[in-house]
């Protein structure tokens, strides 16, 4: 509110958010009753920031809204989040942002190195490196995700009958990369919202994905 009252929007290039959702999954975030959007997640960033990017574009006379910067987001290991769960959440968050170039400009992960060694202290467990600089699975997952889409632009987000399936196709068309995964889905009654799932809480379930391609060779890579 203060930003608008002081007309500060006219002097802004963009803005940053810290969309922490831990221990929830990065794609669905968490339920926020009474807010401008039912879920706090990547797809509702504009609504939950009251269209600040659009206001900046209007005040500055820009052809389109500036990309939002995510300058902090992370999942601390501990409680319900395992090392593998952190790795998958980090990789999926990175790819989810890359698949929304019209909304986001930059993504900064918190944290690179864990602040300490106390397993009960959250600040000591956000890192994709341990305090002694040894890599966690999240370090490998970050590298795999980053290298997969480096220098590539989004071609399209692909729909799937199962809402838990996320599929994003990155170019070029002649040699594309398909980033695809299934998110955790909560059981009705156990979670506040059946669309939500805590990181690593996925139920054992097979998901069928049909690909139509003329390629003679297909390379499959997992997050490891």
C-alpha positions in Angstrom: 0.0 0.0 0.0 2.8 2.4 0.8 4.4 1.8 -2.6 1.3 2.9 -4.3 0.6 5.9 -2.1 4.1 7.3 -2.7 3.9 6.6 -6.5 7.0 4.5 -6.2 5.8 2.2 -8.9 6.9 4.8 -11.5 10.5 4.4 -10.4 10.6 0.5 -10.3 12.1 -1.7 -12.9 10.7 -4.9 -11.3 10.4 -6.4 -7.8 11.3 -9.6 -6.0 9.4 -12.1 -3.9 10.4 -14.9 -1.5 7.8 -17.6 -2.1 8.7 -20.1 0.6 6.2 -23.0 0.6 8.1 -25.7 2.5 7.2 -28.4 3.4 4.6 -28.2 0.5 5.4 -29.0 -3.1 6.7 -26.2 -5.2 4.1 -26.5 -8.0 1.0 -26.3 -5.7 2.3 -24.2 -2.8 -0.1 -23.9 0.0 -3.7 -22.9 0.5 -4.4 -19.3 1.5 -8.1 -18.7 2.2 -9.2 -15.1 1.9 -6.3 -14.1 -0.4 -6.7 -13.0 -4.0 -5.9 -16.6 -5.1 -6.8 -19.9 -3.4 -3.3 -21.2 -3.6 0.1 -19.5 -3.1 2.1 -21.0 -6.0 3.9 -20.0 -9.2 0.7 -19.7 -11.3 -0.9 -17.2 -8.9 2.1 -14.8 -8.4 0.5 -11.9 -10.3 -2.7 -12.2 -8.3 -1.0 -12.5 -4.9 1.2 -9.4 -5.6 -2.0 -7.5 -6.7 -0.8 -7.2 -10.2 2.3 -5.1 -9.3 4.2 -6.1 -12.5 1.2 -4.9 -14.6 1.1 -1.6 -12.7 4.9 -1.1 -13.3 4.4 -1.6 -17.0 1.5 0.8 -17.1 3.3 3.5 -15.1 6.5 3.1 -17.1 4.9 2.7 -20.5 6.5 -0.7 -21.0 5.3 -3.0 -23.8 4.8 -5.8 -21.3 5.0 -6.4 -17.5 8.6 -7.0 -16.2 9.5 -10.4 -15.0 9.3 -11.0 -11.3 12.5 -12.0 -9.5 12.4 -14.9 -7.1 15.3 -14.0 -4.8 14.8 -16.7 -2.2 13.1 -20.1 -2.1 14.2 -23.3 -0.5 13.4 -26.5 1.3 15.3 -27.3 4.5 16.0 -31.0 5.1 14.4 -32.4 8.2 11.0 -33.3 9.5 9.0 -34.6 6.5 11.6 -33.5 4.0 14.3 -36.0 3.1 17.5 -35.3 1.1 15.8 -36.8 -2.0 12.7 -34.8 -1.4 14.7 -31.6 -1.2 16.5 -32.5 -4.4 13.3 -33.1 -6.3 11.6 -30.0 -5.0 14.6 -27.8 -6.0 14.9 -29.3 -9.5 11.1 -29.0 -10.1 11.0 -25.4 -8.9 13.8 -24.5 -11.2 12.1 -26.0 -14.2 8.7 -24.6 -13.2 10.1 -21.1 -13.2 11.9 -21.7 -16.5 8.5 -22.8 -18.0 7.0 -19.4 -17.0 9.2 -16.9 -18.8 6.3 -14.3 -19.1 6.0 -14.3 -15.3 9.5 -14.7 -13.9 12.9 -13.2 -14.9 15.3 -14.8 -12.3 15.3 -17.6 -9.8 17.7 -17.7 -6.8 17.8 -20.7 -4.6 18.2 -20.5 -0.8 20.7 -21.7 0.2 24.0 -22.7 -1.4 25.8 -23.9 1.7 24.2 -25.0 4.9 24.9 -22.6 7.8 25.9 -25.3 10.3 25.6 -28.9 11.3 22.7 -28.9 13.8 20.0 -31.2 12.3 17.3 -29.5 14.3 18.1 -26.0 13.1 16.3 -25.0 9.8 19.0 -22.5 8.9 21.6 -25.3 9.0 19.7 -27.4 6.5 18.6 -25.3 3.6 21.9 -25.7 1.7 22.4 -27.8 -1.4 25.9 -28.3 0.0 26.5 -29.4 3.5 28.4 -27.2 5.9 31.7 -29.0 5.0 31.0 -28.2 1.3 30.2 -31.8 0.4 27.3 -32.0 -2.1 23.8 -33.1 -1.3 21.5 -34.8 -3.8 19.9 -31.3 -4.4 23.3 -30.1 -5.7 23.2 -32.8 -8.4 19.5 -32.2 -9.2 20.1 -28.4 -9.6 23.0 -29.1 -12.0 20.9 -31.6 -14.0 18.0 -29.2 -14.3 20.1 -26.1 -15.1 22.1 -27.9 -17.8 19.0 -29.4 -19.3 17.4 -26.0 -20.2 20.5 -23.8 -20.4 20.2 -21.6 -23.5 16.8 -23.1 -24.4 13.5 -21.2 -24.5 10.1 -22.6 -23.7 8.2 -23.9 -26.7 5.0 -24.8 -24.8 3.5 -26.3 -21.6 1.8 -29.6 -22.5 -1.6 -30.5 -20.9 -2.2 -33.9 -19.4 -5.4 -35.6 -18.2 -3.8 -36.1 -14.8 -3.4 -32.8 -13.0 -0.5 -34.2 -11.1 1.6 -34.4 -14.3 3.7 -31.4 -15.3 5.2 -31.4 -18.8 7.2 -28.6 -20.4 8.8 -28.7 -23.8 11.9 -26.6 -24.4 13.4 -25.8 -27.8 14.7 -25.8 -30.4 12.0 -27.8 -32.2 14.6 -29.8 -34.1 16.1 -31.1 -30.9 13.7 -30.4 -28.0 13.9 -31.4 -24.3 10.8 -32.5 -22.5 10.9 -31.9 -18.7 8.2 -34.0 -17.2 7.3 -35.2 -13.7 4.4 -36.1 -11.4 3.7 -34.1 -8.2 2.6 -35.3 -4.8 -1.1 -35.5 -4.4 -2.7 -35.5 -0.9 -5.6 -37.7 0.2 -8.9 -35.9 1.0 -9.2 -35.5 4.8 -5.5 -35.7 5.5 -4.6 -32.4 4.0 -6.4 -29.1 4.0 -6.7 -29.1 0.3 -6.8 -32.3 -1.9 -4.6 -30.6 -4.5 -1.7 -30.1 -2.1 1.0 -32.5 -1.2 4.0 -32.3 1.1 7.4 -32.8 -0.6 8.2 -36.5 -0.8 4.6 -37.6 0.1 3.7 -39.0 -3.3 1.6 -42.2 -3.2 3.0 -45.1 -5.3 1.2 -44.6 -8.6 2.1 -45.2 -12.3 1.4 -42.4 -14.7 1.1 -43.1 -18.5 2.5 -40.5 -20.8 2.3 -41.0 -24.6 4.9 -39.3 -26.8 4.5 -38.8 -30.5 7.9 -38.2 -32.2 9.7 -39.0 -35.4 13.1 -39.0 -33.6 15.2 -42.1 -34.1 17.0 -41.7 -30.8 15.5 -40.5 -27.5 17.7 -39.9 -24.5 16.1 -40.2 -21.1 17.7 -38.5 -18.0 16.4 -38.5 -14.5 17.1 -35.9 -11.8 20.2 -37.7 -10.6 
